[in-house]
């Protein structure tokens, strides 16, 4: 049984962007949503009605804000931003076509199994992403009075977080996972269908 004070968060990946479409590595850079991405965001907002969402939160990256804004409009709820919920910083690889980055392809194979491996430049390791994202979620849990929150974040960041619960999946645009927060701990609830 869950208490009335439990917080439920539904963490979802933003809608498709122009760089997702062209397979350009975004990281903490940005490109706008495509028409399909806007449709995905609206559909996510409509789907989220079943979760009784009271607020929408997002990272401070433009694609997450754009998705969150469309979701909040569908749900008629307020929206806020949490910079710590941003995507992994991919260092020198950001803004470049993924297919042209042989080192990135190797990194993709080991990034979760070797969680201290970092992209070149100012890139973040998996452990760094987990620490930042967990700090952001704990900040949200302390600051928000809403008990059911839709959070728009990013694919690799959410995959890092899911890995801490022993869950592994590459999230497509608009897909996500659910967590419950009670007694100062986050609990896995499952993938969102």
Secondary structure, 3 states (H helix, E strand, C coil): CCCCCCEEEEEEECCCEHHHHHCECCCCCCCCECHHHHHHHHHHHHHHHHHCCCEEEECCCHHHHHHHHHHHHHHCCEEEECHHHCCCCCHHHCCCEHHHCHHHHHHHHHCCCCCCCCCCCCCCCHHHHHHHHHHHHHHHHHHCCCCEEEEEECHHHHHHHHHCCCCCCCCCCCCEEEEEEECCEEEEEEEEC
